Amino acid sequence: MFEPITPILTTMIERTISDTITNFEPRVDLLGVSVRFSPENNDAYITVAFKIKNTQTPVSVNLILERTR
């Protein structure tokens, strides 16, 4: 969150989150990851959409990463 915000950075974060969930959480089917930045607040808004295996209901989790200092 200290690098310049670029499309490459956004893609890298999305891919890292997707790979981590796919590799380490076998109980879910990942539907998508979205990252949006707020340069004014130095925040990253992340949405993770997934479906718990053997269910039909999709779940969406919204997270905010923000600088603490």
N, C-alpha and C positions, 0 to 999 in steps of 0.2 A: 504494500500500500504506500510505498515511498517512491515507486517508479512512476514515470509518466504513463498516463492511461492511454493505451493503444488497443486496437482490435486484436493484436497478437497477445497482449497481456490478458485480455478478456477470454480469448480462446484457451490460453494456457490454464487459467483458473478453472474454467468449465471442464476441460479435459482432466485435470488433476482430481477434481471432485468426482467426476463420473468414473474414472478409473479406480479410485479408492472405494467407492460404494460397490462397484461391480466386483472387485477383487476380494473385499473383506466383509460384505454383507450378503450372504447367499439367500437370505429370507425375503428379499425384495427383487422386483423387476423394475429397473430404472426406466422412467419415461422421459426424463429430460432434466437438464440443469441450465439455468439462466443467470447471468451475472450482469448487473447494471451498476454503474458508478455514479456517485454524486461528488464531482470535484470540489464544489463549494464547501462540503462538510468533510471531505476526505473519507467517505464511507463507500462500502460496497454492499449492494443489495443482492442477495442470492436467493433464488427459488429452486428448490429440488422437488421434482414430481416423481412419484414412484407408486407402485402397486405392490401390496403384500401378496406373496405367492399364495395361490389357492383362494384368492378373493377377487372380486370384480371392481371394488371401489378404489379409485385413485386417491392418493393422498398428496397434498402439496404442503411443503414446509418453507416458510420464509425466514431468512436470517439476515442480520445486519452485522457486517464487520466494520468496526470503527477504530480509529486511532485512540489510544488511551491516554496519551500525553500530548 
